[in-house]
C-alpha cells in the first residue's frame, strides 16, 4: 500500500472543521502541531512591534494514495483556502516508506476497494 503525506497549514479557528472534513473524506488519523507562525505574500501588520497575526496549526495526515486528492480538496474547502486569502494552504508529498501503520492498512484496504 502506498501513502501520501498531506500537510495543512491552517488558521487555528478552522482546525476542527478541517479535521472533520478530512476524516469524512477517508483520513484515518492526524497529528496537530499547535502555535505555528507564518507569513504570506504581504507581511502582517504590527501594533507597537507586536504581531497581529492569528495562530496557525500544522496538521499532518498520512493517507492512502488513492484517497489523497479527495482528502486534499475537502481540506481546502473546509479551510476556505481558495476563497479567503491568508486562511491556509495544504500540500501533498510522496511517502517512500512508513512503519507503524499496519493496524490502519486493514481498514484502509476496505475503504480503497470501495472507492475504486
N, C-alpha and C positions, 0 to 999 in steps of 0.2 A: 504494500500500500504506500502511495506517495503522498507527501504532505506539503502544504504551503504555510508560511508564517504571515499572518496579517498583523500589521502594526498600525493601530489607530491612535492618533493624537487628538484628544477630544476635550472640548470645554467641559469642565467638571460638572456643570449643571445638566449636561446631556449624557453623561456616562451611563446612567441607569437605562435610558432609552436605547442607547447603542447596544448595551449588553443584552437587553431583551430581544431586540431585533436580530442580533447575531445568533442567539440561541434558537429563536423561531426559524431561522434560515438553515440551521443544521450544525452550528458550532456546539461542541460538547464541553467546553470549558474555556477559561481565560486566566490571565494574570494581569492585575492592575498595578501600575506604578503611579502613586499619587504625587501631587505637587511638582509637576514638571513645568518648565518655563520655556517659552519660545517667542520667536519674532517672525512676522511675515514680511511682505514687500515693504510696508511702511512701518517705521518704528512706532511703538506705542507711546502715548503721551505720558508725561510725568507731572507730578504736582510737588514742588519743593524737593525734587530729587527722588520722590517715592513713585514707584511704578503703579499705574492704574490698571494694569492688565489683569484679566481673570485667570484663575488657576486652571491648569490643564492636567489631564490624566493621560497616561500612556497605557493602552490596553493591548496585550499580546494574545493572539488566537492562533493555535496550531490546528489547522483544519485539513481535511482530506481534499486533494486537488480538484476533484470533480465538483465539490461544493463551494470552492473558494470564491469564484466570481460572483455567485449569487449572494454569498455572505458579505462580500466586499461591497456590493451595490446596496444591500439592506443597511449596512453600517453607515454608508454615505448618506442615504436618505434619512435615517433616524437622526443622524448628527447634523443634518441640514448643511452639509459641506459645500454643495454646489449652489445653494440658494442664498446663503448668508456668508459673506466674506469673513474670514478670521475665526470660524467656528471649529475648524479642524481639517485633518487630512487622514487618509488611510492608504497604506501601501502594502504590496504583496511581494514576498520573497520566496524563492525556491528553497526547500529544505532537503539537504543531501541525505541526512540520516536522523533518526530520532529513537531514543530509548525511553522506557517508562510509560509507553502509551499502549501496551498490549491489551490492557483492560478496556480501552476505548475502541480498539480495532474491531472487536466482535460487534459492538453496537453500530459502528460506522459502516461495516460491511452490509448490514441490512438496509441502512439508510441510502447508501450509494446504489445498491441494487434497485431500489425503488425509483431513484432519480433517473437511472439510466434506462 
